[in-house]
Amino acid sequence: MGQQRLPGAFGAEFTGLDLTGPLDDGTLNAIVQAIYDHLVVCIRDQDLTPAQFAAFGRQLGEPMVHVEKDILVDGVPEVLTLSNADGRPERQRNGGNHWHTDLVFTESPASFTMLNAVAVPRVGGETGFADQCAAYSALPDGLRDQAENITVAHCYEGRRDGSFPTVYHPLVRPHPVTGRKALYGANSTCIGIQGMDDDAAAKVLGQYREYALDESVQYYHQYQDHDVVIWDNALTLHTGPRLEPAGGGIDPRVMNRVSVRGWPTVH
């Protein structure tokens, strides 16, 4: 097993692992520690079936079943597909093309999300990540102090029509395991701030997004075939690329995705 830094401001890469079966405690510990230390981890060369990918996810937490039932893998509901190659509507094809934190619209959001690269386009197709620890650290003192007292309202896809419940999460919270502070969920699914009118809330959240999405805190991962990329949703924002339907010179991009709840400890 080899480990090194990814070619960006943050992130780590593992080689020489095999995720097709159960991992020993030492290997799992190394992966979890790297996620907590580096926010994003890439494990190379993992040609996994959906069932194998789901089983790997279960070693890191409790798999979550997404609300978009028609893009789940048949027989493996823990796995959904992100694809431009199956004729799905634009809303689903590009549903991740905005900066967000996975499942922040639930009371118990995702801890880790992971993608397995099934088909990688020759050009483009990157996932962008933004380090929200660095964003928090870059805040001026006044904004940092204010952020500690802000509770943000979230809803699926930022909806305001009552079709999904509104949930509330603090804008800043210590990481459940490491205690590191980060901006949390300062993204396009925010629909307001508790105790503040909508216009004022939009202005305040816009101030924090400037730091949350500053180019200095971003890393874009260029996939290789069969990468497994895992990230810590408590400490990052991420965005998928905008995709046109595959065909006519446009390459397919197909990813299997698993999100889990729960925070494994490091021993």
N, C-alpha and C positions, 0 to 999 in steps of 0.2 A: 504494500500500500504506500503510495507516494502522495505527498501534499505540498502544494505551493500556492502562492498568491495568484489571483486572476489579474489580468492586465488593466486594472482600473484603480479607482480610489479605494475600493473595498472589494471583498469577495475572495473565496478560496476554492481550489480545485483539487479533487482526488482522482488518482488513477490506480489501476490494479485491484479494484474491488469487483465483487460479483453480487448483485442485489437480487438474483433469481431465487435465493433461498434465505432462511433465517441467518442473521448476523450474530456473531458473538458479542458479548457485552463490551469488550474493549473497542471493537470497531464501531459499534453504535455510539459509545461514549465519545469517540474521536469525532464522529460526524456531528453529534449534537453540540459538542464544545466548539467546533468550527463554525456552526451556524450562529451560536451566541457571540462568538468573537468577531466574525467576519460578515454577518448579516445575510450573505448569499453564498451558497455552496454549490459547485458543479461537480457531479460525479460522472466521469466520462465512460463511454462505451457500454451502455446498458440497454440491450435490445430485449425489452420486457413485454410479456403479454399483459393485457389489462389486469388479469387476476394476480400476476406476480407483482405488478406495480401496486395494487391495492394492498397486498400482503406486506410489502415493504412499508407502505404508509402506516399500517397498523402497528408497526414496530416503533413509530414515533408519536402516535397519538390515536385519538378516536376519529375515524374518518367521518366526514360530513357529507350528506347527500344534498346536492344543489336543488334549488327551486325550479330550474329549467329542466324538467323531466325528459324532454324529447332529445336532449343532447347527451344523456347518460348512456354508458355502454351497456348493451343488453346483457343481463345476467350478472353485471358487476356495477351496481348502482353507486358505489363509492367513486367511480371514475367517470369523468365527463370528457368530451372531446372538444378541442378548439380547432376549427378547421375552416378552410376556404374551398374544400374539395368535395363537398357533399350536397351542394345546392341549398344550404340553409339560408334563411333571409338575412339581409344586411344587418339587422339589429342583433342577431345572434353571432353573425360572422365577426362583427366589430364591437361586440359588447364589452370587451376589455380594453378598447382603445381610448382610455382616459386614465389619469392617475388615480389610484384607489388602493384601498386595503381590503383584502378579501373577507367577505361575510361580516363586514362592520355593521351591517343592518340587522344583525341578530344580537340577542342578549349575551351570547357566549361566542364571540367571533373566532375565526381561524387563528391558530398559533402559527403553524407552518403550512405553506402551500408548496407543491412540487409539480414540475412538468417533466414529462418524458418525451423527447423529440422523436416522433415517428417519421415525419417527412420534413426536411429542411430546405427552404428555397435557396437557390444559388446566390441570390442577392437579397438583402433585407431580412425581415422576419425577426428582428431582435426584440427582446423584452428589456424595457428600461426600468431601472431601479433608482430610488432616491433614498439616501441615508438620512433618516429622521433624527438620529442622535446628533449628527453634525448640524442639521438644521436647527435643532433646539439650542445647541451650544452657540450658534452664530447669532441668536436673537439678542438685540439690545436689552439692557437690564429691565427697562420699563415693560417691553413686550413680554419678556420672560416671566416677570412677576405677574403680569395680567393673565398670562396663559395658565398659570397654576390654578386659577379660579374660574376657568371657563369649562362649561359642559356643553358638548356639541350634540345636536339632534341629527340623526341619520335615518335614511329610508332607502329601500332598494331602488337603484337607478336614480336616486334623488327625487323620487316621486312625491308629489304633494296632493294627490287625488284621493288618498285614503285607501288605495288598493293594497297597501302593505302597511304594517304598523311602524310607528316611529320609535326608535330606541335612542338612548342617550349614553354617551361615553365621554370621559374627561379628555380634554385636548392634550394634556400632559399626564403621563403616568409612569411610575417606575416599572421597569421590566419585571414580570412575575418571578423570574429566576435570578437574573443578574443585578437587578435594581437600577440599571442604566435608564436615564430619563430620555424621552424622545417625544416629538410631536406625534400625535396619533390621529390618523384619519382626517388630516387637513386637506380634503380632496373634494371632488365634484359630487359625491353623494351627500355631503353636508347640506342640510336644509335649514339650519338655524342654530341659534345659541339659546340655551335655557335662560329665561328671564330677560330677553332682549328682543326688540322688534326686528322684523325681517330686514329692513334697510340697514339698520345699524349693524346687525349681525353679518350681513354680506360684506360690509366695509371692513369689519374686524377680521373676518376669515380671509379676506383678500390679502390683508397685511401678512398673515401667517403663511399663506400659500407662496408668497414671494420668496420666503426662506425655505419652505418645504421643497420647492421645485427649482431652486437655484442650480444652474449648470454645474457648480462646483461640488454638489452633493450627488450627482448622477453617475450611473454606470449603465452602459448598454451591453447586454450579453449577446454575442454572436454565436448561435448554436452550431455545434457539430452533430452529425448523425448520432442518435441514441444518447445524447446528454440527458442526465437527470439533474435538474436545477431546483434547489430547495431554498426558500427564503423565510425569514422571520417577519411575520406580518406586524408584530408589535413595534418593530424598529425601522420599517421601510414602507415606502409607497412603490407601486409598480404600474407599468402601462404596457399593453400589447401594441403591436403595430397595426396600422390600418391596412386591411387586406381587400383586394379585389378577388372575384371568383377565379379559381384555377382554370387554366385552359387558354388557348390562343396566345401562348408565349408566357403566361403567368404561371409560375411554379406552385405546386401545392405546399401548404404549410399545415401540418397536422401535429397537434400536441395532445397527449393524454394528461389529465390533471387530477390530482388528489389534494384535498385540503383536510387538515386534521385539527381537532381541539386537544388541549392538554399540553402541559409544559414538562417534558422530561428533565429530571435533575441530572447533574453531571457528577460522577463519583471519581 
